[in-house]
Amino acid sequence: MNAMQEAIVIGGGVIGLTSAWWLLDAGYSVTLLERDAVGMAASYRNGGQLSYRYVAPLADAGVPLKALQWLFQEHGPLRFKPELDLRQWRWLARFLANCNGAANARTTATLLELGELSRRAMGELGSVVPPLAFGWRDAGKMVVYRSPSAFAAAVARPDADDSRQVLSSAECVAMEPALAAAQPLLAGGIFNQGEAVADCYAFCAALSQQLAAHPRFKGTVRADVHRIVSDGAARIKGLDTSAGPLAADHYVLAAGIDSRDLAAAIGLYLPLYPLKGYSLTAPIRAGDCAPAVSITDFERKVLYARIGDSLRVAAMVDMVGADTTLDPRRVASLTRQVRQTMPQAADYDHMTAWAGLRPATPDSAPIIGATPYRNLWLNVGQGPLGFTFACGSAKLLAGAMRGAPPPFDWRGLALR
């Protein structure tokens, strides 16, 4: 890149904000475009886990049968509502095509590389956004198993760097006393150092402040994008927004699930579907036995993370379209599970609930990089691992835009 070029990043969540930062670092001048305040959509109250090594795709052999079983469980992690929308069925068909061991292994290998890049990139930000500003904590991660067969299968799975600790149910409680009430239900657990927890919204707010202070940052425009305007060939001419027309040399689409419709209007199909997830946030009082370790309840697909003075619990995959309303039945179900598993962890009487849409691809691999339009770039589809993958995805994107050699074989992340 010779003369300084301008980029507009569409989307002010954790993916858009990190994209803006790494583009500034790469020498671009940057404008951020967001309809609301930054970090208020899928980034607002997500699970808070930074799970760089636990990146297994949702699609795997045996998952379709498990999904059918979950649909008939009162507290099952999955809900499905058929839509009269071809995009839902097209996504499901591609998801099922990826439900095999070979596809899962290929995608997992790529996501592990992206996770490691993201871990290093988050570390690079430490001098710019102090970890204390967003509650970052190297908590380590424990995955607990209720089923002896699921636990045995997890233990038998090869460990890339032999760093995990395999724990009995008693050892799980010794390491994390918050699990004491659940011990009779646990077959065991696996613990890994190096996994962290943090407040994604606080990270977005802190990074937004640093962006505003950067000399090449041209500001945040609060507006809706009505459409992306192409020249009818292979170039984007500008954006039609509620704040008027905007133009730049390059455009980065990082608008979560909204990216799907914006891309479709210019003939690009993005295989994204909004997986609705729920979170609960409860204050931790003096005397509560809140977990210090980040915990995942494997069978129930429930995540627990202590973020500052609050317990964050995240769970569930609802395939119900672009609906962010709180389903009281789902909230009540999750609340019951949390009270049963960790009854003394927090003040559940003052708990608040939230739901957000996680833009997921059928194979769980995000879509990063070039499009058929030579000045339109993508950073979408991180699904439930948006916070985990944000910094690595942004670094990959900035490198691709300036033509730098990729740090690993990331062809699996390209638009196909």
Salt bridges, closest charged atoms under 4 A:
GLU6 OE1 - LYS218 NZ 3.19
GLU74 OE1 - HIS75 NE2 3.98
GLU74 OE2 - ARG336 NH2 3.79
ASP85 OD2 - ARG87 NH2 3.06
GLU116 OE2 - ARG119 NH2 2.43
GLU116 OE2 - ARG120 NH1 3.53
GLU124 OE2 - LYS395 NZ 2.51
ASP159 OD1 - ARG53 NH2 2.96
ASP161 OD1 - ARG53 NH2 2.84
ASP224 OD1 - ARG35 NE 2.63
ASP240 OD2 - ARG227 NE 3.72
ASP258 OD2 - ARG35 NH1 2.90
ASP261 OD1 - ARG87 NH1 2.60
ASP288 OD2 - ARG285 NE 3.01
ASP297 OD2 - ARG146 NH2 2.69
ASP318 OD1 - ARG330 NH2 2.68
ASP323 OD2 - LYS276 NZ 3.91
ASP327 OD2 - ARG329 NH2 3.20
ASP347 OD1 - ARG285 NH1 3.62
ASP347 OD2 - HIS350 ND1 2.76
ASP349 OD1 - ARG339 NH2 3.18
ASP363 OD2 - ARG416 NH2 3.01
ASP409 OD2 - ARG411 NH2 2.59
